[in-house]
């Protein structure tokens, strides 16, 4: 892994993780509201 690809891959994976976390959080909130 070179210096350019490293941060880019990390950013991409953390963004994907953030989206998944947001979806999970949204489900938890929806469950509490019901």
C-alpha distances in whole Angstrom, upper triangle without the diagonal:
4,7,8,6,6,10,11,10,11,14,15,15,17,19,20,21,23,25,25,27,29,30,31,33,35,36,37,39,41,42,43,45,47
4,6,6,6,9,10,11,12,15,16,16,18,20,21,22,24,26,27,28,30,32,33,34,36,38,39,40,42,44,45,47,48
4,6,5,7,9,11,11,13,15,16,17,19,21,22,23,25,27,27,29,31,32,33,35,37,38,39,41,43,44,46,48
4,6,6,7,9,11,12,13,15,16,17,19,21,22,23,25,26,28,30,31,32,34,36,37,38,40,42,43,44,46
4,6,5,6,9,10,10,12,14,15,16,18,20,21,23,24,26,27,29,30,32,33,35,36,38,39,41,42,44
4,5,5,6,9,10,11,12,14,16,17,18,20,21,22,24,26,27,28,30,32,33,34,36,38,39,41,43
4,6,5,6,8,10,10,12,14,15,16,18,20,20,22,24,25,26,28,30,31,32,34,36,37,38,40
4,5,5,6,9,10,11,12,14,15,17,19,20,21,23,24,25,27,29,30,31,33,35,36,37,39
4,5,5,6,9,10,11,12,14,15,17,18,20,21,23,24,26,27,29,30,32,33,35,36,38
4,5,5,6,8,10,10,12,14,15,16,18,20,21,22,24,26,27,28,30,31,33,34,36
4,6,5,6,9,10,10,12,14,15,16,18,20,21,22,24,26,27,28,30,31,33,35
4,6,5,6,9,10,11,13,14,15,17,19,20,21,23,25,26,27,29,31,32,34
4,5,5,6,9,10,11,12,14,15,17,18,20,21,23,24,26,27,29,30,32
4,5,5,6,9,10,10,12,14,15,16,18,20,21,22,24,26,27,28,30
4,5,5,6,9,10,10,12,14,15,16,19,20,21,23,24,26,27,29
4,5,5,6,9,10,11,12,14,15,17,19,20,21,23,25,26,28
4,5,5,6,9,10,11,12,14,15,17,18,20,21,23,24,26
4,5,5,6,9,10,10,12,14,15,16,18,20,21,22,25
4,5,5,6,9,10,10,13,14,15,16,18,20,21,23
4,5,5,6,9,10,11,13,14,15,17,19,20,21
4,5,5,6,8,10,11,12,14,15,17,18,20
4,5,5,6,9,10,10,12,14,15,17,19
4,5,5,6,9,10,11,12,14,15,17
4,5,5,6,9,10,11,13,15,16
4,5,5,6,9,10,11,13,15
4,5,5,6,9,10,11,13
4,5,5,6,9,10,11
4,5,5,6,9,10
4,5,5,6,9
4,5,5,6
4,5,5
4,6
4
